[in-house]
Amino acid sequence: MAKPSDRSGEVPARLRNEAVIALGQRKLLQRVVPGLMHAFIFWGFIVLLPTIVMAMIAIADRGETIPWLGRQGWFALIADVFCVLVLAGVVTAFLIRKIQRPARFEGSHMGEADLILVLIAGIVATLLLWHASLIALGLNEWGASWSPVSNALSNLFGGGSGTHDAERVLVWAHIAIVLSFLAYLPNSKHLHIATAVVNVYFGRTRARGRLEPLRFDEEGPEEDMRLGSGTVTDMTWKQVVDTYSCTECGRCQDVCPAWATGKALSPKLLIMGLRDQLFAEGPQALGAAEFEPSPLVPNAVTDEVVWDCVTCGACVRECPVSIEHIDHIVDLRRHLVMNEARFPSEAEPMLRDVERSSNPWGKAQSDRAAWAEGLGVRVLEPGDPAPDVLYWVGCAASFDERARTSAESTAKLLTAAGIDFAILGPREACTGDPARRMGNEYVFQSFAEQNVETLNESGAKKIVTSCPHCFNTLANEYPDFGGSYEVVHHSELLAELVREGRISPSRGDRRITYHDSCYLARHNDVLAEPRELVAAVGQPVEMARTGKRTFCCGAGGAHMWMEERGRPINEERVREAAETGAETLAVACPYCTIMLDDGVRTSGRDLRVADVATLLAESVEPPEE
């Protein structure tokens, strides 16, 4: 009953994900102890699959086994080793869950997990003991010395008629537990054992910051059209498999800035809530033509949960089974906004200003280039020759006093380096990112089509932007609307100019800590270049959470224009920055500039917030006379 989602093509990338994420357990192994625990159990069951077939054959005929493999000593050794590793994994899992009790398990089905662990332990324990009984009876098809653990356990058996009976009980017990496990699986959270590998294969292979567009045209089947997720029947098949695949490990919850600061949102509980409603209503939706499923909001998740998300992507990056939490949340928002006109009241002025003024600040488009007055920046008019680089300034740097400093600094540096660049001025409109993350896909697509037409007409081939949100939209989302360009972040271009010697900064001794923007680092892999600029002008010091594991400033997902409940995310990030002992908090995003500067002011920290372009411009040596 699920809606379509195109996950075809890019087979090499999908196979690579399957090998690295599913089979290699890469994401799980980011946390060594729990990662190894899960890997031992997962790899163990893959290796031990043939032993289940062997046991089933032995039930029918104790003297038979799988041809060739069942008589190989090396396989008996591997079976022994992995039985022990699986048991070690089970013991470790119990220790983590019952003694360590990490907060990320809050809300997970712990009793269900305990039952599954007991069944897993029962499967490998009965396998070891069954092999031991075969050795005691002399019925082993392999050399006993190849299986040291089973051989040692064979001393528990005397070898008489009692051992014959024990062998029958153990092999039947082994298969009974296996079949019980398989019967229980579809009705438990451990359904992920069957679906996770599928979910990883069909996971996102294109840019992580891209959202799937909705179709508003009249082409194609009407039943394929959707305006987000209102009920379980609106979910795409990938979203359905997402819910089946959740392991309830809580890694997403552990890194979520909303959850960390006391908000209602837990990415894990959101997926679990959707899964519960899908399990409850899916069979009825399939079986009854007149059945009306209930709304996902507020039945599966509450309104508060939907609007708490800052779309930072930390949950998606941590998920070991490639669940795409942001897509779920944005689709829930799309339905609420476009079908029900239901969203936080404080966001209404932003959406209205974007539609009316082409920017979320509600300022006149004629003022968009006011920041560049006196800087000699060329404003590209229709018919003008295309520059080597088109500078996409963005709404924040155009209209916010604190953010515009980065635009001024970038323009000065590009001019000093002799770069032929221009801006669009009043012809530049909002990329639509705030409206799209808010859930108003229709407004986003209107601006996307308008901006793509303007950019295509300009002839620009290379675009530089200071805003990671604009960067993500131009580079990753506009290709869906006919706009494919080379897009670079201003930190990338400036770092290149420094390396080439076209900009010569002087290095000072001030301590600078750099804050990675979520949309720059996590969504788009720009990590090194901003740090190169920081290292070129001062003494860099890192925060505890950096790079792709950065902590959000709190502005994403249109939260720049929404009220925040619980502890402010920006103040939490400022606290981390202050703990480094740095004097300056460097950023590479105008949203981060505004949010973190607000966080410094409200928390009373003695910390300067400045864009890397501003720091670089301040340190550039004066030109020779």
Secondary structure, DSSP 4 states (H G I P E B T S, - for coil): -PBP----S-HHHHHHHIIIIIIS-TTGGGSHHHHHHHHHHHHHHHHHHHHHHHHHHHHH-TT--STTGGG-HHHHHHHHHHHHHHHHHHHHHHHIIIII--GGGTTS-HHHHHHHHHHHHHHHHHHHHHHHHHHHHT--SS-GGG-HHHHHHGGG--SSHHHHHHHHHHHHHHHHHHHHHHHHGGGSGGGHHHHHHHHHHTS--S-TTPPPPPP-SS-S-GGG--SS-SSGGGSBHHHHHHHHH-----HHHHH-HHHHTT-S--HHHHHHHHHHHHHHHHHHHHH-TT--PPPHHHHTS-HHHHHH-----HHHHH-TT---HHHHHHHHHHHHHHHH--S-GGGHHHHHHHHHHSSTT---GGGTTGGGTTTTPEEPPTTPPPPSEEEE--HHHHH-TTTHHHHHHHHHHHHHTT--EEE-GGG----SHHHHHHT-HHHHHHHHHHHHHHHHHHT--EEEES-HHHHHIIIIIGGGGT---EEEEHHHHHHHHHHTTSS-B-----EEEEPPPIIIIITT---HHHHHHHHHHSEEE--SS-GGG----S-TTTGGGS---SS-HHHHHHHHHHHTT-SEEEES-HHHHHHHHHHHHHHT---EEEEHHHHHHHHBPPPP-
